[in-house]
Amino acid sequence: MNIWRKKRDMFRHDGSPEDLADINEQELAKDTPRGEHIGGRRESDGIPKTSDRSDISDGSNKNTDIAAIYDSPIVRADEKRDISKPYTAKKKSEHKGNDDEDIVKEFVSFDDGEDEEEGRRDASAAFFKTVIILSMLVSLLIFAFVMLGAYSDGEEPIPDLPEDTQTDSEQVIREGDRVIYIRELDEDSGIMTTSEIYEKNNASVVTVIASIGNTRSVGTGFVLSSDGYVATASHTLDGAESISVLLCDGRRVDANIVGKDEFSDLALLRIYTDGLIGVELGDSDKLLVGERIVAIGTPYSEEFSGSAFSGSISNCNRVVSVYDDKTGKLEKKMTFVQLSATLGKGCSGCPVFDEYGKVIGVLSARLGDGTNGVCFAIPINGAAEILNKLKSGESVENSQNAVATPAPRLGVLGVTVNENGVRGVKISSFTDDTCDAASKLKAGDVIVSVASHEVFSYSDVSDAISKYLVGDHIEVTVWRSGQRLTFIVELID
């Protein structure tokens, strides 16, 4: 069925019953003859005429909506509609008559208000769903940014530093997972610049000159006390027939050897003159890797006496194996403070100062010729102990101390053999008949293994036991009378 909409103004009236009744009656009377179908029913089916108001109206004069012809009785002319509420007109029409006559029957259904209300509810529900979804997305984004920040900043907090790791002159800055120490160079900190360290200690540093016939060797030393005790490296005095000391003011003074310990590479001299100033000793046990150091020495010749060098600590406890120059055998192991500083030949025995201008080491060795910047100093704590023994006349020759440890020995003498398919070191005698090896091994035994390492020469034996200390117990396997026998032997010095 075709549906046309005429003028909506016919429903936009002032709400009076008369206007509404006239509109309905005129349109229905004009376009729908009696007896014809209206919406599928006849007048004879019980549908009253719109003009028979008394048959339909209940006289209540209540406001109501126009009823749809399919669902409810047609609105009476004397009924009022509440036009304060919006509505939607459902237009149903039947077209009859001439084509130039625009005939429209319009009806309003009671369901229109409910549909509109349901539409508003659907719109509200959709709006709230959209708000909820957007809120969830925003929450997820915030959570992601928070987690990203937590991972970038580090999940675990930096623990508080122990109280003894920070001094009054230090500031601590926490940066991520790093802890940075900053020392302020103020008057109360005690930290000195390189120039200040030099000015304080240069007068206490001396050049040690050892005369051997017509030749002279140059080393460095430093004054321990005003009564003339001078410390230096033992190897600077090797073969010396006479020793003299050159002071910073140009005076040259003869020196006497109070004592020397080649094992720890330390020597103590004595000079007799006035105006001597002793150095201040520091604590080598409190050193840290990376700390600044300053050394004052005489590189190469006495013309360069009083030269200052700066560097840093590379390692606080570097254990170095020392081998005999002639035999190539392991002689000892020494514990050094490894330095990053270029100290040339002639600086042996020179003092190494910390940032407070205190001596923390005595230069003893260099890697190569020293130009690569790797040097080794004897820690002052162990050196002071040995120097005090030398001063008091105690014997320290080749004894184990805080500076040097003798190489462990098996206590056997032998020769390399290769007999009947057996290779090793054949024992000829023992260095000490009371040693542990002498009580377990026999002359004529062929040592084929030491500490689970096969040996074919005496140097192999030395290398196998070099990783151990005096007093350690190791396995020694020998070939005796066609049998392989293994013994546990204690190492000696």
HELIX and SHEET records of a PDB file:
HELIX    1   1 ARG A    8  MET A   10  5                                   3    
HELIX    2   2 PRO A   17  ASP A   31  1                                  15    
HELIX    3   3 GLU A   43  ASP A   45  5                                   3    
HELIX    4   4 ARG A   53  ILE A   56  1                                   4    
HELIX    5   5 ASP A  111  ASP A  153  1                                  43    
HELIX    6   6 GLU A  163  THR A  165  5                                   3    
HELIX    7   7 THR A  194  ASN A  201  1                                   8    
HELIX    8   8 ASN A  202  SER A  204  5                                   3    
HELIX    9   9 SER A  234  LEU A  237  5                                   4    
HELIX   10  10 SER A  284  LYS A  286  5                                   3    
HELIX   11  11 GLU A  302  PHE A  304  5                                   3    
HELIX   12  12 ILE A  380  SER A  392  1                                  13    
HELIX   13  13 ASP A  436  LYS A  440  1                                   5    
HELIX   14  14 TYR A  458  ILE A  465  1                                   8    
SHEET    1   A 2 LYS A  90  LYS A  91  0                                        
SHEET    2   A 2 GLU A 106  PHE A 107 -1                                        
SHEET    1   B 2 GLU A 170  GLU A 175  0                                        
SHEET    2   B 2 ARG A 178  ARG A 183 -1                                        
SHEET    1   C 7 VAL A 205  ILE A 212  0                                        
SHEET    2   C 7 THR A 215  VAL A 223 -1                                        
SHEET    3   C 7 TYR A 229  THR A 232 -1                                        
SHEET    4   C 7 LEU A 266  ILE A 271 -1                                        
SHEET    5   C 7 ARG A 252  ASP A 261 -1                                        
SHEET    6   C 7 SER A 242  LEU A 246 -1                                        
SHEET    7   C 7 VAL A 205  ILE A 212 -1                                        
SHEET    1   D 7 ALA A 404  PRO A 406  0                                        
SHEET    2   D 7 LEU A 330  SER A 340 -1                                        
SHEET    3   D 7 SER A 307  TYR A 323 -1                                        
SHEET    4   D 7 ARG A 292  GLY A 297 -1                                        
SHEET    5   D 7 PRO A 351  PHE A 353 -1                                        
SHEET    6   D 7 VAL A 359  ARG A 366 -1                                        
SHEET    7   D 7 VAL A 374  PRO A 379 -1                                        
SHEET    1   E 4 VAL A 412  GLU A 419  0                                        
SHEET    2   E 4 VAL A 422  PHE A 430 -1                                        
SHEET    3   E 4 VAL A 446  VAL A 450 -1                                        
SHEET    4   E 4 HIS A 453  GLU A 454 -1                                        
SHEET    1   F 5 VAL A 412  GLU A 419  0                                        
SHEET    2   F 5 VAL A 422  PHE A 430 -1                                        
SHEET    3   F 5 VAL A 446  VAL A 450 -1                                        
SHEET    4   F 5 HIS A 473  ARG A 480 -1                                        
SHEET    5   F 5 GLN A 483  GLU A 490 -1                                        
END                                                                             
